[in-house]
């Protein structure tokens, strides 16, 4: 097996429904629904599918919340 790294399964722990993955060049992008806490989609980025970092959100919660004074 040489120096292959061991990948834990699942690569994103927790509740991450509707997962989609795409590879662009050397980068992998994983999109997951975040409807458990706030409606939206988190975009994670990785080069090795072992270490992932949040790269973006599909929307900004502070701009999409309905506030009492807005109703």
PyMOL commands that set and color helices and strands:
alter all, ss='L'
color gray80, all
select helices_A, chain A and resi 61-64+68-70
alter helices_A, ss='H'
color red, helices_A
select strands_A, chain A and resi 20-24+27-33+41-46+53-57
alter strands_A, ss='S'
color yellow, strands_A
deselect
rebuild
show_as cartoon
